Amino acid sequence: MKIEFYKHNVGSGEIKLVEKVLRSLFLTTGSYVDELERSLASYFKTKYSVGLTSCTAALHLACIAAGVKSGDEVITTPMSFVATSNSIIMAGGIPVFVDVEGNTGNINAELIEKTITKKTRAIMPVHLYGQMVDMKKILAIAKKYKLAVIEDTAHSLEAKRDGIRPGQKSFGSCLSFYATKSITSAEGGAFVTNDKKAAKLITKLRSHGITSELAQRVRTGLKTYDVDVLGWKYNMDNVQAALLIPQINKIGQQWRTRERIARIYRKAFEETGINMPDEYKNSKHGRHIFPIWVAPKKRDKILDYINNKGIGAVINYPAIHLFTYYRKRFGYKTGTFPQAEKIAASEISLPLYSRLNEKEVSYIIKTVVDAVRKH
Ligand SMILES: *Cc1c(COP(=O)(O)O)cnc(C)c1O
């Protein structure tokens, strides 16, 4: 059997809408992006949303909009995709890592306060694998020290914790529509927020700091524009938006399928003594990634065995602070963040997507259990 790590679920609705854009006059940022932005804001129950070319772009612009300047510090987690902390550096800031909870992989909110200095401007938590961090605690710390909270929501569109959804209470939440995410435009991202000033500024920063984008000038007859701030080239286009619009309505259905598969996995692995992250109470899991944790010394052999049986399992993630660039630039060493390092050494992500069928799920379970028993 051959089971891919991920299969997207782009269907005829998406293809039709993309075709409509391709046969129309306006390919770049325009009415389809506006429509997607309205849908996203409505999905998250936030006031605003801004379409961008990636989550990395959203994180980068959010740092700038939150006032991160050269040498400012942003507190974040070493257990994430490197885009998270890279975006801080792109904005001129310094990522300050805080270790994670050993039983979930999420940033340990208890450790945040003691890393705050005069230079701290923001906290950038990641809702890892689909579970939201303790936003109540993090928002309270942010309020006390007047810091912005920028959420990396690349894994957790569907998540909720303590009645809070991403983007509702923070400076803003950054979404990814990368090829393996729960909805996708191959590459793409967005920023959702209730903060009007942040939404306006990020809309300007996505197009070089230009005061009115082309579609707006066409609509209003404006002949020229000003640039009053340095921006980037991060505007989502109509083709990407058309790919995404029909997927918004499928988020719930696809999530329910992944939730069902995740429950089957959890039951089987609990019965066979395979470790997995704990799941919070009062929370809805986004079910983006399904991790298991095995003995670090055996992990690579177990992963090889699973891969050799045709299953596309991968590692999420190597700890960021131990990458060569981070070691060289910031002097990080092995042992600095023991919980993140332990997870990095023991994690295996299994396939989890709505197109997985029952036979495939059973085969994955059997193979994983065999792999762990044999090593
Ligand atoms: C995928 C991902 C990103 C980056 O998303 P892009 O849209 O590819 O820029 C950032 N953070 C996390 C946690 C991710 O998984």
Residues whose N, C-alpha, C, O or C-beta is under 5 A from the ligand:
A	BS01	LIG	S54 C55 T56 S80 F81 A83 T84 D152 A154 S176 F177 Y178 G188 G189
